[in-house]
Amino acid sequence: MKKSIDESLKTTNTSFEDLSESSKIELSASDYTDEVLDGWVFNDHAWAEENPDLIHSVTDSVYTASVQGQILRDGFDSPDTMSSLITTNFDPESVSFSRQTISWDSRYYASGTHRGSLVPSYSWSYPTQISYFESLNPSIDPPKGDVTSWSVTSTSVSLTSADITDVNIEPHFSYVSNDTLMVENRSEGYLDKEDHIFDWRIRYDISYKIRTNWKIDYDYDYTYRWKTREKLPDGNYTTVTHSDTASDSNSQAVGKNNIVSLSHAETESENLTIIYHKCPPTGGYSGLLTYSDPIEREYRETTLYLNNTDSIGSAEDVDNGTDNSKDNSKNSIIDNSTTKTERFDPCCSDAADKYKDAYVDLRTIESMFWAYPDGKYLPKNAVNCDIPLWLHRIMAEEVLEMLDSVKKDNPSFNYSLLDSPGQNPTALQVETAEKLIMELEKDREAYVNKKNSTLRLQEQCTLQVTRPGTLQKNEAYSKLLEDIDQKNRKLDSDLNSYVLKALEKKRP
């Protein structure tokens, strides 16, 4: 066979080395860079919120931050009684009687102070008149016989004591609102806390007991009767009923308890503070790799400076506005003296504002004081923060520059079918791909961390934007390695499957 090959080579004027060279198959990194870009990094250049590309996935994930609110509020004090007093104005001329019942009137002036729910105290007073009556039941001992009737003939009533007791104040709350934002505290753009004041209409129902003791002096007449047995002229006996009247006097001590009620309504203001606690770290990313590095300036507005190059462009033409980002007046200021472009990055300084809009129902918190007492923590939630409009463009340029470097350097390996007689060509391809992957993995840091011409940050600005820049390049690089591995393993798998199916068909 070798002799036949040698003759063929002579006939075609081809050397064995030339044949070996022409039978080599080369595997290059540049064969896969375009596929990584199209359909994954840039999602075929058609980004939608429901199907984001790598760049938007990274920024959407990184620009998330967790916030937890906490309620500080005055709360309501118990409206306890602080003092109470009663004065009396009893008019003896009001006393009257009818047969066995005495009636009289007395005026009272009650006053006192009680704590307010949201203010130190209130004074109250209330005049009232109470009508009394008392049915008398003297113990009459007639000279003889039984009492048949009696009635009062004169009386006098005197007040021996009067006290106010059992003072009770019950509040009833009605939310008025009239919310006013008094103070908004921010540090480097982040909303740390806000102070509000709002109104309640509070009705205080007051009840108390007037406890009095009276002495009733009275005169009365009574009629009594008795019976005798007398002898008649004919010698028989009969029963004779006799009656007579008499007078007497008595006194009686009487205690009276009367409940009096009144109310007064007041408008009171409550102070409410909502603290927005930062819950670092801000968002990481889980993709081909997982990233959760701390960020130095999270939750703080940051200004950074980029090289003033034509490739950066202005903020307006960086993004088409389809993402959920918000521009800022600080977005682009060019400092010609330093040839730097000043860029503003919120760095999730707007997280508390986003949390407030999504999860803080001020009316519910203010009105449902039993559900949101002083010191209560609100649920912790992650929110999507604003993404700088200029960031996506720069990230795209960075990953393009990195992949262009890979494409330009074009790490590659080859294998010769002629130099590897008897070996499975697909196995040779997989082995070569593994060599290429190992070479690229060795050079990962050099490519990913290579300084880009489009983005230069001041050293003190290690901030939100530096994470997605490196992260996104790392992800794209990992995707390149993954594609090289998967596509070559699939080639081996597909060939094996084809051979097995062919063998199946040839079986008798």
C-alpha positions in Angstrom: 0.0 0.0 0.0 2.9 2.3 0.9 4.4 1.6 -2.5 1.2 2.5 -4.2 0.9 5.7 -2.1 4.5 6.7 -3.1 3.8 6.1 -6.8 0.6 8.3 -6.5 2.6 11.0 -4.8 5.2 11.0 -7.6 2.6 11.1 -10.2 1.0 14.2 -8.7 4.4 15.7 -7.8 3.3 15.9 -4.1 5.6 15.1 -1.2 4.4 13.1 1.8 5.0 16.1 4.0 2.7 18.1 1.7 0.0 15.5 2.0 0.4 15.3 5.8 0.0 19.1 5.9 -3.0 19.1 3.8 -4.7 16.5 5.9 -4.4 18.6 9.0 -7.6 20.0 10.5 -7.3 23.2 12.5 -9.5 24.2 15.5 -9.4 27.9 16.2 -11.1 30.1 18.8 -12.1 32.5 16.1 -14.4 29.8 14.7 -16.7 30.3 17.7 -16.5 34.0 18.7 -19.2 35.2 16.2 -21.7 32.6 17.5 -21.1 33.7 21.1 -21.9 37.3 20.0 -24.9 36.5 17.9 -27.8 34.9 19.6 -26.4 35.2 23.2 -24.4 38.2 24.0 -26.7 40.4 21.9 -29.6 38.1 21.4 -29.5 38.6 17.7 -29.5 42.3 18.3 -33.2 42.1 19.3 -33.5 42.6 23.1 -36.9 42.2 24.8 -37.7 42.3 28.5 -39.0 38.8 28.5 -36.0 37.5 26.7 -33.0 39.6 27.7 -29.5 39.2 26.2 -26.4 38.8 28.3 -25.7 42.5 28.7 -29.3 43.3 30.0 -29.4 40.2 32.1 -26.2 41.2 33.9 -27.2 44.8 34.5 -30.8 43.9 35.5 -29.4 41.4 38.1 -26.5 43.6 39.3 -28.6 46.7 39.7 -30.9 45.1 42.3 -30.7 45.9 46.0 -32.5 44.8 49.1 -34.1 47.3 51.5 -36.0 46.8 54.7 -38.2 49.5 56.1 -38.8 50.2 59.8 -41.6 52.2 61.5 -40.9 54.6 64.3 -44.0 56.4 65.6 -45.3 58.3 68.6 -48.0 55.7 69.4 -50.9 56.5 71.7 -50.6 57.1 75.4 -53.3 55.7 77.6 -55.6 58.6 78.5 -55.4 58.0 82.2 -57.1 60.2 84.7 -54.7 62.7 86.3 -57.2 64.6 88.6 -60.9 64.9 89.3 -63.0 67.2 91.5 -66.7 67.7 92.2 -68.5 70.6 93.7 -72.1 70.5 94.8 -74.9 73.0 94.8 -77.8 71.5 96.7 -80.9 73.7 97.1 -83.0 72.6 100.1 -85.9 74.4 98.6 -86.0 71.7 95.9 -87.2 69.1 98.5 -90.8 68.0 98.2 -92.9 65.1 99.4 -96.0 63.2 98.4 -97.5 60.8 100.9 -94.5 58.5 101.6 -91.9 59.6 99.0 -89.4 62.4 99.3 -88.0 64.1 96.1 -85.2 66.6 95.7 -82.7 68.0 93.2 -79.0 68.8 93.4 -76.6 70.4 91.0 -73.0 69.3 90.5 -70.0 70.7 88.7 -67.4 67.9 87.9 -64.0 68.7 86.5 -60.7 67.0 85.9 -57.7 66.4 83.7 -56.6 63.3 81.8 -53.7 62.4 79.5 -54.2 62.8 75.8 -53.3 60.1 73.3 -50.8 62.3 71.5 -50.7 65.4 73.7 -49.8 65.8 77.3 -53.2 66.4 78.8 -56.7 67.8 78.5 -58.9 69.6 81.1 -62.6 68.8 81.2 -65.6 70.0 83.1 -69.3 69.2 83.1 -72.3 70.7 85.0 -75.2 68.4 85.7 -78.3 68.2 87.7 -79.6 65.0 89.3 -83.1 64.4 90.6 -83.5 62.1 93.5 -86.4 60.4 95.2 -86.6 58.1 98.2 -89.6 56.0 99.4 -89.6 56.0 103.2 -90.6 53.1 105.3 -90.4 54.0 109.0 -90.9 51.5 111.7 -94.1 52.7 113.4 -95.1 51.4 116.8 -98.6 52.6 117.6 -99.9 52.8 121.1 -102.1 49.9 120.3 -103.5 48.0 117.4 -102.1 48.2 113.9 -101.1 51.1 111.6 -103.5 51.4 108.7 -101.9 54.3 106.9 -99.3 57.0 107.2 -97.9 60.0 105.3 -95.2 62.6 105.6 -96.2 65.9 106.9 -92.9 67.7 106.7 -89.3 66.9 105.8 -85.8 68.2 105.4 -82.9 66.8 103.4 -79.2 67.5 104.0 -76.2 66.4 102.0 -73.6 64.7 104.2 -70.9 63.9 101.6 -70.3 63.9 97.8 -67.5 62.3 95.9 -66.5 61.6 92.3 -65.3 58.1 91.7 -64.6 55.5 89.0 -63.5 58.1 86.4 -63.0 56.3 83.1 -61.8 57.7 79.7 -62.2 55.6 76.6 -60.7 57.0 73.3 -62.1 56.4 69.8 -59.8 57.0 66.9 -60.6 58.2 63.4 -57.8 58.6 60.9 -57.9 62.0 59.2 -54.6 61.8 57.2 -53.5 65.4 56.2 -50.1 63.7 55.8 -47.2 66.2 55.5 -43.6 65.2 54.7 -41.5 67.2 57.2 -38.0 66.0 56.7 -36.3 63.8 54.1 -32.8 62.6 55.0 -30.5 61.4 52.2 -26.9 60.5 52.2 -25.2 60.5 48.8 -28.6 60.2 47.1 -29.9 57.3 49.3 -33.1 57.9 51.2 -32.2 57.0 54.7 -35.4 58.1 56.4 -38.3 60.4 56.1 -40.4 62.1 58.8 -44.1 62.6 58.4 -46.8 64.2 60.5 -50.5 63.4 60.1 -53.8 63.9 62.0 -56.2 61.9 64.0 -59.7 62.9 65.2 -60.0 61.4 68.7 -63.2 61.3 70.7 -62.8 60.8 74.4 -65.8 59.3 76.1 -65.7 60.2 79.9 -67.8 58.5 82.5 -67.7 58.9 86.2 -69.8 58.1 89.3 -71.2 60.7 91.7 -71.4 59.0 95.1 -73.5 61.0 97.7 -74.8 60.4 101.2 -77.9 62.1 102.5 -79.8 62.5 105.7 -83.6 62.8 105.5 -85.5 64.1 108.6 -89.3 63.9 108.4 -92.5 64.2 110.4 -95.4 62.0 109.7 -99.0 61.3 110.8 -100.3 57.8 111.0 -103.7 56.2 111.6 -104.0 53.1 113.7 -106.9 50.9 114.7 -107.7 48.4 117.4 -110.6 46.2 118.3 -112.4 45.6 121.5 -115.1 43.1 122.6 -118.0 44.7 124.2 -121.2 43.4 125.9 -124.5 44.3 124.4 -127.6 45.2 126.6 -129.1 41.9 125.7 -126.1 40.2 127.3 -124.4 39.2 124.0 -120.9 40.3 123.0 -119.8 42.1 119.8 -116.4 43.3 118.3 -116.0 47.0 118.0 -113.2 48.6 115.8 -111.7 51.8 117.0 -109.2 54.1 115.2 -107.2 57.1 116.0 -104.3 59.2 114.6 -100.9 60.1 116.0 -97.8 61.9 114.9 -94.1 61.0 115.1 -90.8 61.9 113.5 -87.8 59.9 112.1 -84.6 60.2 110.1 -83.0 58.1 107.5 -79.6 57.9 105.9 -79.6 57.4 102.2 -76.7 56.7 99.8 -77.0 57.4 96.1 -74.7 56.4 93.1 -75.2 58.1 89.8 -73.2 57.6 86.5 -72.6 60.6 84.4 -71.2 60.5 80.8 -69.8 63.2 78.5 -67.4 63.3 75.6 -65.1 65.7 73.8 -63.4 65.4 70.4 -59.9 66.7 69.5 -57.6 66.7 66.5 -54.2 65.4 67.4 -51.1 65.0 65.3 -48.8 61.9 65.3 -45.2 61.8 64.2 -44.1 58.9 62.0 -40.6 58.1 60.7 -39.8 55.4 58.2 -36.2 54.2 58.2 -35.0 52.5 55.0 -32.3 50.1 56.1 -29.7 49.0 53.5 -29.4 45.2 53.2 -26.1 44.8 51.4 -24.7 43.4 49.3 -26.5 44.6 46.2 -27.3 42.2 43.4 -24.9 39.6 42.2 -25.4 37.4 39.2 -25.8 33.7 38.6 -25.2 32.5 35.1 -22.5 30.3 33.7 -20.6 31.4 36.9 -21.9 33.0 40.1 -20.7 36.4 41.2 -21.3 38.0 44.5 -18.3 40.3 45.1 -18.9 43.2 47.5 -19.2 46.6 46.0 -17.4 49.5 47.6 -19.9 52.3 46.8 -23.3 50.5 46.7 -26.3 52.5 47.8 -24.4 55.7 47.0 -24.4 58.1 44.0 -21.1 57.9 42.2 -19.3 60.0 39.6 -16.8 58.3 37.4 -14.7 59.4 34.5 -14.2 57.8 31.1 -11.7 58.4 28.5 -13.1 61.0 26.1 -13.1 58.8 22.9 -15.4 58.8 19.9 -16.5 55.3 20.6 -18.3 56.2 23.8 -20.9 58.5 22.3 -23.4 60.6 24.3 -25.9 59.2 26.8 -28.8 59.8 24.4 -27.4 57.5 21.7 -26.1 54.8 24.1 -29.4 53.1 24.5 -32.7 53.1 22.7 -34.7 53.4 25.9 -36.3 50.0 25.8 -34.9 49.0 29.1 -36.3 50.2 32.4 -33.6 52.8 33.0 -33.9 56.5 33.9 -31.7 59.3 32.7 -30.2 61.8 35.0 -29.2 65.4 34.5 -25.7 64.5 35.7 -25.4 61.9 32.9 -22.7 63.5 30.8 -20.4 66.4 31.6 -17.2 66.7 29.5 -14.1 68.1 31.2 -12.0 69.1 28.3 -9.1 70.0 30.6 -8.7 66.4 31.6 -10.1 64.8 28.4 -12.4 62.8 30.6 -16.2 62.3 30.2 -17.9 62.5 33.6 -20.6 59.9 34.0 -23.2 59.5 36.7 -24.0 56.1 38.2 -26.8 55.9 40.8 -25.2 52.7 42.2 -28.6 51.7 43.7 -28.8 54.9 45.6 -32.4 54.9 44.4 -33.2 51.6 46.1 -35.1 53.1 49.0 -37.2 55.2 46.6 -38.0 52.1 44.6 -38.8 50.1 47.7 -41.0 52.9 49.0 -43.0 53.1 45.7 -43.5 49.4 45.6 -44.0 48.3 49.2 -44.8 51.2 51.5 -48.5 52.1 51.7 -48.3 55.2 53.8 -52.1 55.4 54.4 -52.3 51.8 55.6 -49.3 52.2 57.9 -50.6 55.4 59.4 -54.2 54.3 60.0 -53.6 50.7 61.1 -51.6 51.6 64.2 -52.3 48.2 65.8 -50.7 46.4 62.8 -47.8 48.8 62.5 -46.7 49.8 66.0 -43.6 51.7 66.9 -40.4 49.8 66.0 -42.0 47.3 63.6 -39.9 46.1 60.7 -41.5 45.9 57.2 -40.7 43.0 55.0 -37.3 43.0 53.3 -37.6 43.1 49.5 -35.2 43.4 46.6 -36.0 46.1 44.1 -34.8 46.8 40.5 -32.7 50.0 40.5 -32.1 52.5 37.7 -29.4 51.5 35.2 -27.3 54.2 33.7 -28.3 54.7 30.1 -24.7 54.8 28.9 -23.7 51.5 30.6 -25.1 49.0 28.1 -23.2 50.6 25.2 -19.9 50.6 27.1 -20.4 47.0 28.2 -21.1 46.0 24.6 -17.9 47.7 23.5 -15.9 46.0 26.2 -17.1 42.5 25.3 -16.6 43.2 21.6 -13.1 44.4 22.3 -12.3 41.3 24.4 -13.6 38.9 21.8 -11.9 40.8 19.0 -8.6 40.3 21.0 -9.4 36.6 21.1 -10.2 36.6 17.4 -7.0 38.5 16.6 -4.7 36.3 18.7 -6.7 33.3 17.5 -5.4 30.5 19.7 -5.7 27.3 17.7 -4.7 23.7 17.6 -4.7 21.2 14.7 -4.5 17.5 14.2 -3.5 15.4 11.1 -5.6 12.5 9.9 -2.6 11.1 8.1 -0.4 11.2 11.2 -3.0 9.5 13.3 -3.9 6.3 11.3 -6.6 4.2 12.8 -7.9 6.8 15.2 -11.4 8.1 15.3 -11.5 11.5 13.7 -14.2 12.8 16.0 -12.2 11.7 19.0 -9.2 13.6 17.6 -11.5 16.6 17.2 -12.7 16.4 20.9 -9.1 16.0 22.2 -8.0 19.0 20.1 -10.9 21.0 21.4 -10.0 20.1 25.0 -6.4 21.4 24.3 -7.9 24.6 22.9 -10.1 25.0 26.0 -7.2 24.5 28.4 -5.2 27.1 26.5 -8.0 29.6 26.6 -8.7 28.9 30.3 -5.0 29.5 31.1 -5.3 32.9 29.3 -8.7 33.8 30.8 -7.4 36.4 33.2 -5.3 38.1 30.5 -8.3 38.5 28.2 -11.0 39.3 30.8 -9.0 41.7 32.9 -7.3 43.4 29.9 -7.7 47.1 30.1 -10.2 48.4 27.6 -9.8 51.6 25.7 -13.5 52.5 26.2 -13.7 52.5 30.0 -11.3 54.0 32.5 -12.4 54.6 36.1 -10.7 56.7 38.7 -9.1 54.5 41.3 -11.4 55.7 44.1 -14.5 54.8 42.0 -14.7 51.1 42.6 -18.4 51.0 42.2 -21.4 49.3 40.7 -20.4 49.7 37.1 -17.1 47.8 37.5 -18.9 44.6 38.5 -21.0 44.1 35.3 -18.1 45.2 33.1 -15.8 42.4 34.3 -18.6 40.0 35.0 -20.0 40.3 31.5 -16.7 39.7 29.9 -16.1 36.7 32.1 -19.5 35.3 31.2 -18.9 35.8 27.5 -15.5 34.2 27.8 -17.0 31.2 29.6 -19.6 30.9 26.9 -16.9 30.8 24.3 -15.3 27.9 26.1 -18.6 26.2 26.6 -19.5 26.4 23.0 -16.2 24.9 21.9 -16.7 22.0 24.3 -20.3 21.4 23.6 -20.2 21.7 19.8 -17.3 19.2 19.5 -18.7 16.8 22.0 -22.0 16.9 20.1 -20.1 16.1 16.9 -18.7 13.0 18.5 -22.1 12.0 19.9 -23.9 12.6 16.6 -21.3 10.4 14.7 -21.6 7.6 17.3 -25.3 7.7 17.0 -25.1 7.6 13.2 -22.8 4.6 13.3 -25.0 2.7 15.7 -28.1 3.4 13.6 -26.3 2.2 10.5 -25.2 -1.0 12.2 -28.8 -1.6 13.3 -30.0 -1.4 9.8 -27.4 -3.9 8.5 -28.3 -6.5 11.1 -30.1 -9.5 9.5 
